[in-house]
Amino acid sequence: MDDVFARSDQVTIVFQGINTFLDPGFDIEDGELTYARNMSCHKSPTVLSVRPGRQQYADSVTKPNAFGTRENQELHVLDGTTWKRWDGEAWQTVKTDLSNAAGKFLDFRDASKVHTILINGTDAYSWDGNSITQLTDAPKSRLCVAHRYRLYWATENAVEASDLSDFKTYPPENIMPVTNAKGPLVAINEYGDHVVVWSPYSFHEIYGDSPADWEIIDVSTDIGCLSDRCVVKHANLLWWLDINGAVYRYGGGLPAKVGQKIAKYLQEINLAYKHLCCGASHKDSIYWSVPTYPSTVNNLILEYRSDLDRWYVHDGNIAQFATIGDKLYGITNDGVVLDMDSGTEDGETAIQWEAITKPFHDLSIKAKKSLRALYVVADVPAGSSLIVSGSRKETGNGEGDFETLYTFTPADDLQNTQILIPTSKLQLADWYRLKFSGSGPCDIYYLHKAVGKRGGTF
């Protein structure tokens, strides 16, 4: 080989999450991805793996207006106009003849029992496991949270609280106007000792425990929230999606922005249907299901591994999430109830996945590269496929932007296997990208490359 390539740079890269903030990606970390679909680090922080499979858990329903749980033990759904609960074998009816509208489930515990409450902006009912009770004096709202033996409701421009240990009674002195809200209230939750509420463009916190000492503090008049369903409790903090294309974390003080790496995806949320955005906490990750342009229903799932500050993107049309213990369930827009972490397939269909690297310039954008060695170490079970493609372009994720370098479909399970990738199509490139794609389970441990450079030394 020409002596101008006598020296080579050897690099081992462990893949991380997605980073679209510095497009086209020259300056992001080598292990960060400019695009990925259905990949995560759920097995290990140092392994890029195909996400878990999803299996149907319960009978499908017709129209999932609300989805939740009772006592962290059983799933509940508002199916059209009927409140149902899953007994492990079939849906049992709790209440019929309700309004056909989006709603919310929550539990309220008094001194003797747990009351599961369903609200939808028109109807408000509680069920104690035996009898159903209409909350005739409750506010007409679908925004409510249980906190310190009261129910707190967000109406258009105020918060209304029930009497202590009495979720059926609402005296007028328990109404708290949110005078500095920037628009109608859109979400309510609790954090620590306080109730918190959002408008589309502001965030407020309620101090005190009774009408004598309630006080509303304006935390921010610049940060708002997309929807009540997108507020998630995770790792002892509150997390939510903001209307300006951001994700915020709150643990007291001022909220902190954490979503810069996926700003591209957040800016694609269809704000005409922002109320559909929903989220959940599961193990070490937060999941948000969102509608992206031009979809009018949720069609994409964003995963945030908060302890590692990594983002992943998955296929999925989840209308709402619910958790029971360490299990995460999702109900699709068309009413299919899924166990979101079950096996390695979606039903009986292999998961299609892909991941695209940054444009590697190997220390110098201008110098031509000689790829001396390129291999990936991976687990590829029998029946799965791994396709490695390359591109000399810095952008573009379509089929015409990449050329196939190697296709690997093993007949037997392969573990921790070094897969050598031909490099002839990438020689003497100014920069290059790699795409890993396939069908079925696959774990990628790392990429190794040895690169010579014409026109300088390393």
Beta strands, then each sheet from edge to edge (+ up, - down):
strand 1: 8-13
strand 2: 33-37
strand 3: 39-40
strand 4: 48-50
strand 5: 55-58
strand 6: 64-70
strand 7: 74-79
strand 8: 82-86
strand 9: 91-95
strand 10: 104-109
strand 11: 114-119
strand 12: 124-127
strand 13: 132-134
strand 14: 144-147
strand 15: 150-154
strand 16: 158-161
strand 17: 175-177
strand 18: 187-191
strand 19: 194-199
strand 20: 202-207
strand 21: 215-220
strand 22: 232-234
strand 23: 237-242
strand 24: 246-250
strand 25: 256-257
strand 26: 278-282
strand 27: 285-290
strand 28: 300-305
strand 29: 310-315
strand 30: 318-324
strand 31: 327-332
strand 32: 337-339
strand 33: 345-346
strand 34: 349-350
strand 35: 352-357
strand 36: 369-380
strand 37: 385-391
strand 38: 403-408
strand 39: 414-420
strand 40: 433-439
strand 41: 443-453
sheet 1: 1+ 41- 4+ 3-
sheet 2: 1+ 41- 36+ 39-
sheet 3: 2+ 35- 40+ 37- 38+
sheet 4: 5+ 32- 31+ 30-
sheet 5: 6+ 7- 8+ 9-
sheet 6: 10+ 11- 12+ 13-
sheet 7: 14+ 15- 16+ 17-
sheet 8: 18+ 19- 20+ 21-
sheet 9: 22+ 23- 24+ 25-
sheet 10: 26+ 27- 28+ 29-
sheet 11: 33+ 34-
end
